[in-house]
Amino acid sequence: MIGNFIADHIKGNQFSHFDEEIQQGILLHREIDTFTDAHPIVRKSKRRLHKRYGHYGGVIIDIFYDYFLAKNWIQYSEIPLALFTSAIYKLFQNKSSELPLKSQNFINYMIEYNILYNYQFKKGIAKVLNGMNQRTKGKSQMNLAIEDLELLQSELEDDFTLFFRDLQVFTKTKLKEIKSK
C-alpha cells in the first residue's frame, strides 16, 4: 500500500533503501500505470473527452475512474469506504516520516480534505479537478471536465467497469510475479 502510494514521488530506481514490500508496491504501481495507459478501454475513455484537455485527458480519466471506484465501492469491497479510508490515512500517518517529502505533503492534503472518501461525490471530483487546473495555472482546463463527467457518465462508467475487471486480473498476476523475484 505504501509503495503504491509513493511510487509517483520516486525517481527512477532510487528506492532500494525501502523495505522489500514497499519496493514491490512501487514496482506494482509502475506496472499498473503501464497497463492502464496501454489499455484499449482507457484509450477509448480518453477519446470520449473534449479535445481541449490534450495530454491531460489521461489524468482526467484516472480521476473519473477513481470516482467510479469510490461511488461503487460496495461492489468491490466488504469494508465500507469510510472505514477503509480511515485505515489508509492512519497507515500513511504512521509511516509519514519515512516517506518522500512530496508524499508527506500529499498525505496531509488527503486527510485535510478527506480526498479518498470524497472521490465518491461529484462535488469531491470537481474540487480535485479545480485543484489540478490551478496547479497547471489554468492550462489544463481540467476544471471544465466535470461537464464531461455529467454528459458522459454512463459511457465512462461502463468503460471503468470493463477496465477494472481486467485490472484486477492483471494486478493479481503481476503481484505474484513481482513477489517471486
SVG drawing of the C-alpha trace seen along z (x, -y; Angstrom):
<svg xmlns="http://www.w3.org/2000/svg" viewBox="-25 -30 44 47">
<polyline fill="none" stroke="black" stroke-width="0.4" points="0.0,0.0 2.8,-2.4 4.9,-1.6 1.9,-2.1 1.1,-5.4 4.6,-6.9 5.6,-5.5 4.9,-8.7 7.2,-10.6 10.2,-8.2 12.5,-8.9 13.9,-6.0 15.3,-3.2 16.0,-5.3 14.0,-3.1 16.4,-0.4 16.5,-1.9 12.9,-1.0 11.9,2.5 11.1,5.2 7.3,4.8 7.4,1.1 9.8,1.8 7.3,4.3 4.5,1.7 6.4,-0.8 7.1,1.8 3.5,2.9 2.3,-0.8 4.5,-1.3 3.3,1.9 -0.3,0.8 0.4,-2.6 1.9,-1.0 -1.0,1.5 -3.6,-1.3 -2.0,-3.7 -2.0,-1.0 -5.4,0.5 -7.9,0.1 -10.8,-0.7 -8.8,-3.5 -7.8,-4.9 -11.5,-4.8 -12.4,-6.7 -9.8,-9.4 -11.2,-9.8 -14.6,-10.4 -13.3,-13.6 -13.4,-17.0 -10.3,-17.7 -9.5,-20.8 -7.7,-18.7 -4.9,-17.4 -2.4,-15.2 -4.3,-15.9 -7.0,-13.6 -5.3,-10.6 -5.2,-12.4 -8.8,-13.3 -9.8,-9.7 -7.7,-8.5 -9.7,-10.9 -13.0,-9.8 -12.1,-6.1 -11.3,-6.9 -14.8,-8.4 -16.5,-5.3 -14.5,-3.1 -15.4,-5.1 -19.0,-5.5 -19.4,-1.8 -17.1,-0.7 -19.6,1.7 -19.3,3.8 -15.5,4.2 -15.0,4.4 -16.8,5.7 -15.1,3.0 -17.2,-0.2 -15.4,-3.1 -15.3,-5.3 -13.5,-2.6 -11.1,-1.8 -10.1,-5.4 -9.7,-6.0 -7.4,-2.9 -5.4,-4.1 -5.0,-7.6 -3.8,-6.1 -1.3,-3.8 0.0,-6.8 0.3,-9.0 2.2,-6.3 4.7,-5.9 4.8,-9.5 8.3,-10.4 9.8,-7.5 8.3,-8.8 9.4,-11.3 8.5,-14.9 6.0,-15.2 4.2,-12.1 4.2,-13.6 2.6,-16.8 0.1,-14.9 -0.9,-12.8 -1.7,-16.0 -3.8,-17.3 -5.6,-14.0 -6.5,-13.8 -7.5,-17.5 -9.9,-17.3 -10.7,-13.6 -10.0,-13.1 -10.3,-9.3 -13.7,-9.3 -14.9,-12.3 -14.0,-10.8 -17.4,-9.2 -19.1,-12.5 -19.1,-14.7 -18.5,-17.7 -15.3,-16.0 -14.2,-15.3 -14.9,-18.9 -12.7,-20.0 -9.9,-17.7 -10.2,-18.9 -10.2,-22.5 -7.1,-21.9 -5.3,-20.2 -6.3,-23.1 -4.8,-25.6 -1.6,-23.6 -1.3,-23.8 -2.1,-27.6 -5.2,-27.1 -3.5,-25.4 -5.2,-22.1 -8.7,-23.4 -9.4,-20.4 -11.9,-22.4 -14.2,-22.0 -14.0,-18.2 -16.8,-17.9 -19.1,-18.8 -17.7,-15.8 -18.5,-13.6 -22.0,-14.9 -22.5,-14.3 -20.7,-11.0 -21.2,-9.4 -23.0,-6.3 -20.5,-5.5 -17.5,-6.3 -18.8,-4.2 -19.3,-1.2 -15.7,-1.7 -14.5,-1.7 -16.4,1.4 -14.9,3.4 -11.4,2.0 -11.5,2.6 -12.2,6.3 -9.1,6.6 -7.1,4.5 -8.0,6.8 -6.8,9.9 -3.6,8.1 -2.8,6.9 -3.2,10.3 -1.0,11.9 1.6,9.1 1.9,9.0 2.6,12.8 5.3,12.3 6.9,9.4 6.9,11.3 8.5,14.3 11.6,12.3"/>
</svg>
